[in-house]
Amino acid sequence: MPSAETALAPEIAARLKRDDHGLVTAVIQQYDTGEVLMVGWMDDEALHRTLTTGRSTFWSRSRRSYWVKGETSGNRQWVKEVRLDCDGDTLLVQVDQEGAACHTGDRTCFDAGLLPAAVGAPENEEAGR
């Protein structure tokens, strides 16, 4: 379990809605293109580290430890901006990504292919009325 003791500013901590494990989803996005790179998990300490170091820091649910993106791979993320969504349960972390964001070596974790889905369009909805 992540440490309950943290230096996260109280006004930020009060806005977060964490899951049962004390975690918040963090969507990582390339700051200049809007490309969604990956999704990770942050607790208060990981968010504090991200906000104060300028490097994306996450809580690994499988290893049960903190990790800084690129610490071992060299594919670092340089934080440009962090936003909290309206519900307080998701973070948007805009970064400048160095190299691949995905552990598979792909640019993003969403390069694995599209799922078959119906494509909607506003004009189709109007025609059906």
N, CA, C and O of each residue as an XYZ file, in Angstrom:
516
protein
N       0.856     -1.185      0.000
C       0.000      0.000      0.000
C       0.891      1.233      0.000
O       1.861      1.285      0.756
N       0.584      2.234     -0.835
C       1.364      3.459     -0.853
C       1.375      4.127      0.518
O       0.468      3.941      1.330
N       2.402      4.891      0.746
C       2.548      5.593      2.017
C       1.441      6.622      2.203
O       1.100      7.357      1.277
N       0.885      6.665      3.408
C      -0.166      7.639      3.712
C       0.436      9.005      4.002
O      -0.251     10.023      3.923
N       1.719      9.024      4.338
C       2.389     10.273      4.669
C       2.917     10.917      3.392
O       3.646     10.279      2.632
N       2.564     12.145      3.155
C       2.972     12.822      1.930
C       3.100     14.315      2.162
O       2.580     14.858      3.137
N       3.793     14.958      1.261
C       3.964     16.400      1.348
C       3.080     17.112      0.327
O       3.298     18.290      0.042
N       2.088     16.419     -0.227
C       1.185     17.034     -1.189
C       0.420     18.158     -0.512
O      -0.086     17.990      0.598
N       0.333     19.294     -1.172
C      -0.363     20.450     -0.611
C      -1.790     20.062     -0.225
O      -2.486     19.410     -1.003
N      -2.229     20.460      0.974
C      -3.565     20.086      1.460
C      -4.694     20.497      0.520
O      -5.670     19.760      0.383
N      -4.586     21.653     -0.129
C      -5.657     22.096     -1.023
C      -5.753     21.217     -2.271
O      -6.832     21.086     -2.850
N      -4.642     20.615     -2.691
C      -4.675     19.679     -3.813
C      -5.206     18.333     -3.325
O      -6.084     17.745     -3.955
N      -4.681     17.852     -2.218
C      -5.104     16.560     -1.656
C      -6.609     16.536     -1.401
O      -7.252     15.505     -1.601
N      -7.170     17.648     -0.968
C      -8.599     17.716     -0.661
C      -9.465     17.578     -1.915
O     -10.618     17.156     -1.825
N      -8.923     17.926     -3.074
C      -9.690     17.855     -4.324
C      -9.662     16.475     -4.968
O     -10.488     16.183     -5.832
N      -8.722     15.619     -4.562
C      -8.574     14.303     -5.180
C      -9.618     13.317     -4.677
O      -9.912     13.260     -3.483
N     -10.170     12.546     -5.599
C     -11.059     11.434     -5.256
C     -10.317     10.166     -5.647
O     -10.203      9.839     -6.828
N      -9.820      9.464     -4.654
C      -8.996      8.286     -4.866
C      -9.839      7.022     -4.870
O     -10.946      6.997     -4.331
N      -9.301      5.968     -5.487
C      -9.983      4.673     -5.436
C      -9.716      4.024     -4.079
O      -9.112      4.644     -3.204
N     -10.157      2.798     -3.902
C     -10.014      2.101     -2.621
C      -8.559      1.853     -2.220
O      -8.273      1.529     -1.067
N      -7.648      2.007     -3.173
C      -6.227      1.797     -2.914
C      -5.468      3.117     -2.777
O      -4.241      3.129     -2.679
N      -6.213      4.236     -2.773
C      -5.585      5.546     -2.638
C      -4.999      6.087     -3.926
O      -4.147      6.975     -3.897
N      -5.450      5.559     -5.064
C      -4.871      5.922     -6.353
C      -5.824      6.728     -7.220
O      -7.045      6.637     -7.098
N      -5.221      7.523     -8.103
C      -5.942      8.316     -9.092
C      -5.370      7.964    -10.460
O      -4.156      7.813    -10.602
N      -6.224      7.833    -11.459
C      -5.781      7.575    -12.825
C      -5.079      8.810    -13.369
O      -5.543      9.935    -13.180
N      -3.953      8.590    -14.048
C      -3.214      9.683    -14.685
C      -3.090      9.390    -16.175
O      -2.435      8.427    -16.575
N      -3.721     10.225    -16.991
C      -3.628     10.122    -18.442
C      -2.453     10.998    -18.865
O      -2.391     12.179    -18.524
N      -1.519     10.404    -19.614
C      -0.320     11.116    -20.024
C      -0.452     11.475    -21.495
O      -0.717     10.613    -22.333
N      -0.264     12.762    -21.804
C      -0.502     13.294    -23.141
C       0.709     14.113    -23.594
O       1.292     14.858    -22.806
N       1.080     13.968    -24.863
C       2.137     14.800    -25.443
C       1.615     16.234    -25.510
O       0.572     16.492    -26.110
N       2.341     17.163    -24.893
C       1.834     18.523    -24.702
C       1.586     19.291    -25.996
O       0.659     20.100    -26.044
N       2.375     19.072    -27.045
C       2.243     19.904    -28.238
C       1.391     19.295    -29.344
O       0.959     20.011    -30.248
N       1.139     17.980    -29.292
C       0.336     17.344    -30.339
C      -1.007     16.836    -29.827
O      -1.916     16.589    -30.620
N      -1.142     16.678    -28.512
C      -2.366     16.132    -27.944
C      -2.427     14.613    -27.983
O      -3.419     14.028    -27.547
N      -1.391     13.964    -28.494
C      -1.342     12.509    -28.583
C      -1.388     11.895    -27.177
O      -0.603     12.269    -26.307
N      -2.308     10.955    -26.964
C      -2.377     10.250    -25.682
C      -1.305      9.174    -25.696
O      -1.297      8.303    -26.566
N      -0.394      9.239    -24.718
C       0.760      8.351    -24.690
C       0.559      7.109    -23.844
O       0.908      6.006    -24.264
N       0.003      7.277    -22.666
C      -0.131      6.158    -21.735
C      -1.056      6.536    -20.594
O      -1.483      7.684    -20.477
N      -1.357      5.564    -19.763
C      -2.137      5.772    -18.552
C      -1.358      5.135    -17.403
O      -0.814      4.041    -17.549
N      -1.305      5.817    -16.269
C      -0.631      5.285    -15.101
C      -1.439      5.602    -13.858
O      -2.529      6.167    -13.946
N      -0.910      5.240    -12.707
C      -1.585      5.448    -11.435
C      -0.709      6.286    -10.518
O       0.500      6.074    -10.435
N      -1.323      7.231     -9.836
C      -0.604      8.067     -8.880
C      -1.347      8.083     -7.554
O      -2.575      8.152     -7.515
N      -0.584      8.018     -6.472
C      -1.132      8.312     -5.160
C      -0.661      9.722     -4.812
O      -0.051     10.392     -5.645
N      -0.935     10.174     -3.604
C      -0.555     11.543     -3.229
C       0.947     11.778     -3.363
O       1.374     12.833     -3.832
N       1.742     10.797     -2.954
C       3.198     10.957     -3.014
C       3.707     11.004     -4.455
O       4.568     11.823     -4.775
N       3.190     10.139     -5.326
C       3.601     10.153     -6.734
C       3.225     11.481     -7.383
O       4.001     12.033     -8.163
N       2.033     11.998     -7.063
C       1.627     13.292     -7.609
C       2.527     14.399     -7.073
O       2.945     15.280     -7.823
N       2.823     14.356     -5.791
C       3.730     15.346     -5.199
C       5.084     15.328     -5.915
O       5.616     16.382     -6.265
N       5.629     14.156     -6.127
C       6.921     14.037     -6.814
C       6.844     14.556     -8.239
O       7.763     15.222     -8.714
N       5.737     14.249     -8.925
C       5.542     14.727    -10.297
C       5.491     16.256    -10.334
O       6.112     16.884    -11.192
N       4.749     16.845     -9.405
C       4.591     18.300     -9.370
C       5.876     19.024     -8.970
O       6.099     20.158     -9.392
N       6.711     18.393     -8.172
C       7.893     19.087     -7.641
C       9.194     18.768     -8.371
O      10.176     19.497     -8.233
N       9.209     17.671     -9.155
C      10.449     17.319     -9.859
C      10.391     17.589    -11.359
O      11.428     17.674    -12.017
N       9.177     17.726    -11.901
C       9.050     17.907    -13.342
C       9.214     16.613    -14.119
O       9.374     16.643    -15.339
N       9.177     15.473    -13.431
C       9.275     14.154    -14.049
C       8.054     13.330    -13.645
O       7.649     13.354    -12.483
N       7.470     12.609    -14.587
C       6.301     11.780    -14.291
C       6.691     10.645    -13.353
O       7.585      9.855    -13.654
N       6.009     10.574    -12.211
C       6.256      9.541    -11.216
C       4.948      8.815    -10.942
O       3.901      9.442    -10.785
N       5.014      7.500    -10.888
C       3.816      6.682    -10.743
C       3.963      5.700     -9.591
O       5.062      5.464     -9.088
N       2.819      5.128     -9.181
C       2.811      4.018     -8.246
C       2.566      2.756     -9.056
O       1.559      2.662     -9.758
N       3.460      1.791     -8.973
C       3.295      0.521     -9.661
C       2.464     -0.409     -8.790
O       2.877     -0.782     -7.692
N       1.302     -0.776     -9.284
C       0.438     -1.676     -8.530
C       1.015     -3.079     -8.454
O       0.814     -3.770     -7.456
N       1.729     -3.516     -9.485
C       2.295     -4.868     -9.476
C       3.570     -4.954     -8.642
O       3.759     -5.919     -7.902
N       4.446     -3.955     -8.755
C       5.703     -3.978     -7.986
C       5.554     -3.356     -6.606
O       6.424     -3.497     -5.746
N       4.431     -2.664     -6.410
C       4.157     -1.996     -5.135
C       5.287     -1.034     -4.755
O       5.791     -1.043     -3.632
N       5.664     -0.203     -5.736
C       6.720      0.779     -5.501
C       6.560      1.946     -6.478
O       5.828      1.852     -7.463
N       7.250      3.032     -6.189
C       7.226      4.201     -7.066
C       8.196      3.983     -8.217
O       9.213      3.304     -8.073
N       7.863      4.569     -9.364
C       8.784      4.554    -10.490
C       8.668      5.850    -11.274
O       7.582      6.411    -11.423
N       9.785      6.305    -11.761
C       9.865      7.527    -12.562
C       9.992      7.094    -14.017
O      10.883      6.316    -14.359
N       9.112      7.592    -14.868
C       9.114      7.211    -16.275
C      10.469      7.544    -16.893
O      10.925      8.686    -16.842
N      11.103      6.530    -17.477
C      12.386      6.708    -18.147
C      13.592      6.484    -17.265
O      14.726      6.569    -17.737
N      13.374      6.201    -16.000
C      14.485      6.016    -15.058
C      15.426      4.890    -15.511
O      16.645      5.002    -15.378
N      14.858      3.821    -16.039
C      15.709      2.726    -16.511
C      15.784      2.666    -18.038
O      16.807      2.257    -18.586
N      14.715      3.069    -18.733
C      14.689      2.974    -20.196
C      15.325      4.167    -20.897
O      15.755      4.058    -22.045
N      15.387      5.306    -20.209
C      15.869      6.529    -20.851
C      14.780      7.279    -21.593
O      15.016      8.378    -22.095
N      13.579      6.695    -21.669
C      12.444      7.328    -22.353
C      11.704      8.225    -21.369
O      10.600      7.913    -20.923
N      12.333      9.334    -21.048
C      11.828     10.219    -19.986
C      10.646     11.062    -20.433
O      10.436     11.322    -21.618
N       9.886     11.476    -19.428
C       8.776     12.414    -19.631
C       9.076     13.669    -18.835
O       9.304     13.614    -17.627
N       9.075     14.800    -19.524
C       9.302     16.097    -18.896
C       7.956     16.784    -18.757
O       7.329     17.130    -19.758
N       7.514     16.981    -17.546
C       6.184     17.524    -17.261
C       6.089     18.976    -17.714
O       6.960     19.793    -17.416
N       5.017     19.279    -18.437
C       4.737     20.645    -18.884
C       3.548     21.244    -18.136
O       3.515     22.444    -17.864
N       2.562     20.384    -17.803
C       1.349     20.877    -17.142
C       0.605     19.688    -16.535
O       0.612     18.589    -17.091
N      -0.035     19.920    -15.388
C      -0.858     18.895    -14.747
C      -2.217     19.503    -14.433
O      -2.311     20.582    -13.848
N      -3.271     18.792    -14.833
C      -4.640     19.247    -14.585
C      -5.427     18.146    -13.883
O      -5.167     16.959    -14.080
N      -6.384     18.552    -13.069
C      -7.292     17.640    -12.395
C      -8.660     17.789    -13.045
O      -9.123     18.909    -13.260
N      -9.315     16.665    -13.363
C     -10.621     16.761    -14.018
C     -11.691     17.258    -13.046
O     -11.451     17.374    -11.844
N     -12.865     17.546    -13.583
C     -13.952     18.151    -12.809
C     -14.420     17.286    -11.651
O     -14.905     17.815    -10.650
N     -14.287     15.965    -11.763
C     -14.709     15.057    -10.691
C     -13.617     14.811     -9.661
O     -13.886     14.274     -8.586
N     -12.389     15.200     -9.981
C     -11.269     15.003     -9.065
C     -10.708     13.595     -9.056
O      -9.904     13.253     -8.188
N     -11.134     12.749    -10.039
C     -10.673     11.367    -10.027
C      -9.720     10.991    -11.157
O      -9.326      9.832    -11.278
N      -9.349     11.971    -11.985
C      -8.420     11.713    -13.083
C      -7.510     12.917    -13.275
O      -7.950     14.066    -13.241
N      -6.234     12.626    -13.478
C      -5.253     13.664    -13.766
C      -4.919     13.631    -15.246
O      -4.863     12.560    -15.849
N      -4.697     14.795    -15.830
C      -4.167     14.913    -17.178
C      -2.775     15.509    -17.033
O      -2.619     16.650    -16.598
N      -1.765     14.725    -17.401
C      -0.382     15.166    -17.281
C       0.153     15.372    -18.691
O       0.335     14.413    -19.442
N       0.402     16.619    -19.042
C       0.962     16.925    -20.348
C       2.479     16.951    -20.220
O       3.037     17.613    -19.345
N       3.136     16.208    -21.121
C       4.576     16.018    -21.031
C       5.235     16.231    -22.389
O       4.572     16.282    -23.425
N       6.552     16.354    -22.353
C       7.360     16.246    -23.556
C       8.039     14.887    -23.448
O       8.931     14.689    -22.623
N       7.608     13.958    -24.286
C       8.073     12.576    -24.229
C       9.379     12.423    -24.990
O       9.496     12.879    -26.128
N      10.354     11.788    -24.370
C      11.618     11.425    -25.001
C      11.541      9.961    -25.378
O      11.474      9.109    -24.493
N      11.547      9.643    -26.652
C      11.489      8.247    -27.077
C      10.108      7.645    -26.909
O       9.098      8.348    -26.917
N      10.086      6.318    -26.756
C       8.830      5.570    -26.651
C       8.197      5.768    -25.283
O       8.892      5.834    -24.270
N       6.867      5.861    -25.263
C       6.155      5.962    -23.986
C       5.751      4.586    -23.479
O       5.626      4.381    -22.272
N       5.547      3.640    -24.390
C       5.063      2.314    -23.998
C       6.226      1.372    -23.696
O       7.289      1.461    -24.311
N       6.010      0.475    -22.745
C       7.037     -0.506    -22.391
C       7.328     -1.479    -23.530
O       8.339     -2.180    -23.499
N       6.443     -1.529    -24.545
C       6.658     -2.408    -25.699
C       7.616     -1.797    -26.711
O       8.062     -2.470    -27.640
N       7.932     -0.507    -26.526
C       8.793      0.194    -27.475
C       8.016      1.037    -28.461
O       8.616      1.747    -29.268
N       6.679      0.977    -28.415
C       5.846      1.810    -29.288
C       5.817      3.238    -28.770
O       6.044      3.490    -27.586
N       5.538      4.153    -29.659
C       5.446      5.563    -29.285
C       4.409      5.771    -28.188
O       4.662      6.484    -27.217
N       3.235      5.144    -28.343
C       2.191      5.246    -27.328
C       1.715      3.849    -26.946
O       1.973      2.877    -27.656
N       1.027      3.763    -25.833
C       0.440      2.491    -25.408
C      -0.832      2.187    -26.180
O      -1.456      1.149    -25.965
N      -1.218      3.076    -27.071
C      -2.455      2.910    -27.834
C      -2.177      2.637    -29.309
O      -3.023      2.919    -30.157
N      -1.000      2.092    -29.627
C      -0.631      1.748    -30.999
C      -0.995      0.320    -31.380
O      -0.711     -0.104    -32.500
N      -1.615     -0.431    -30.479
C      -1.871     -1.851    -30.703
C      -2.975     -2.118    -31.724
O      -3.154     -3.266    -32.130
N      -3.697     -1.130    -32.139
C      -4.728     -1.335    -33.152
C      -6.088     -0.853    -32.699
O      -6.381     -0.731    -31.510
N      -6.890     -0.589    -33.684
C      -8.241     -0.098    -33.442
C      -9.189     -1.258    -33.167
O      -9.016     -2.352    -33.705
N     -10.170     -1.019    -32.345
C     -11.234     -1.984    -32.121
C     -12.365     -1.681    -33.097
O     -12.582     -0.519    -33.438
N     -13.083     -2.692    -33.551
C     -14.206     -2.427    -34.454
C     -15.311     -1.699    -33.692
O     -15.839     -2.199    -32.699
N     -15.637     -0.538    -34.171
C     -16.676      0.263    -33.520
C     -17.447      1.043    -34.576
O     -16.886      1.499    -35.573
N     -18.745      1.184    -34.332
C     -19.551      2.015    -35.222
C     -19.066      3.451    -35.094
O     -18.754      3.914    -33.997
N     -19.006      4.145    -36.210
C     -18.557      5.525    -36.227
C     -19.784      6.417    -36.341
O     -20.550      6.308    -37.299
N     -19.966      7.282    -35.384
C     -21.116      8.177    -35.389
C     -20.772      9.531    -35.959
O     -19.605      9.920    -36.010
N     -21.769     10.228    -36.377
C     -21.605     11.586    -36.893
C     -22.894     12.357    -36.619
O     -23.982     11.795    -36.742
N     -22.789     13.625    -36.254
C     -23.986     14.423    -35.935
C     -25.016     14.444    -37.069
O     -26.218     14.416    -36.803
N     -24.563     14.494    -38.336
C     -25.517     14.578    -39.441
C     -26.345     13.296    -39.547
O     -27.498     13.361    -39.973
N     -25.800     12.135    -39.177
C     -26.560     10.882    -39.201
C     -27.673     10.894    -38.163
O     -28.753     10.354    -38.404
N     -27.424     11.496    -37.028
C     -28.421     11.574    -35.976
C     -29.582     12.461    -36.418
O     -30.741     12.139    -36.157
N     -29.287     13.550    -37.071
C     -30.322     14.467    -37.561
C     -31.205     13.788    -38.605
O     -32.419     13.993    -38.619
N     -30.601     12.978    -39.480
C     -31.348     12.321    -40.550
C     -32.346     11.298    -39.993
O     -33.372     11.023    -40.616
N     -32.039     10.737    -38.816
C     -32.906      9.727    -38.232
C     -34.105     10.289    -37.505
O     -34.925      9.509    -37.020
N     -34.252     11.570    -37.403
C     -35.373     12.180    -36.661
C     -36.576     12.398    -37.512
O     -37.590     12.901    -37.030
